[in-house]
């Protein structure tokens, strides 16, 4: 049941008495991996975002100082993936449903006396939803610290491993995700079907972008026939292992900082 999560760090393996008796609830980290079940081209399974978020959390917890209390919840596999709904197999929740599920999960965590909730999201289509949710939770419970974080925003070396152009432009099922999946679930990756595909339409010097400072709304059907944006054909397990080691190092550092973080206050 714990998948990539170390069993001693898997929250559902605790009894209710153990949860009630946790000695430092105000600083105990409860970590929610969040992913998606959505298309990732002809060569990758639907579970990519969930697998990556869960594996990164698990590897980071393995590296975290054992004295730091931190527990992972089971991954939330479904997310808001309607930008991929033009491809068979994608399962999507509405923004309202995703918000409601996470709000009620967070409320349960708060009722147990725990006060630090870390949302580790692996799907690029929903960071904004989690940021709004976290702010609403903070308004509702001023002593609740909620961190709405995206798995690829912790320090890591992916740009150095695959090159800055691929890292910036290969936003879905390209070299990074395919390499990581070749490391994590090699039997579920079919490199014979891997493709290289990038959208056309942006002038080279355009200020606009698919993501970043000046983004636009798009669906995957606007960008790609295959469901891939990037170059999956050059992916290797060695690249994936290097990326996973680096990003999980970054997350171990993030978890340590959240544990030590004290509530903000005015000067």
Secondary structure, 3 states (H helix, E strand, C coil): CCCCCCHHHEHHHCCHHHHHCCCCCCCCEEEEEECCECCECCCECCCHHHHHHHHHHHHHHHHCCCCCCEEEEEEECCECCHHHCCCCCCEECCHHHHHHHHHHHHHHHHHCCCCEEEEEECCCCCHHHHHHHHHHHHHHCCCCEEEEEEHHHCCCCHHHHHCHHHHHHCCECCHHHHHHHHHHCHHHCCHHHCCEECCCCCCCCCCCECCCCCECCCCHHHHCCCCCEEEHHHCCHHHHHHHHHHHHHHHHHHHHHHHHCCCCCCC
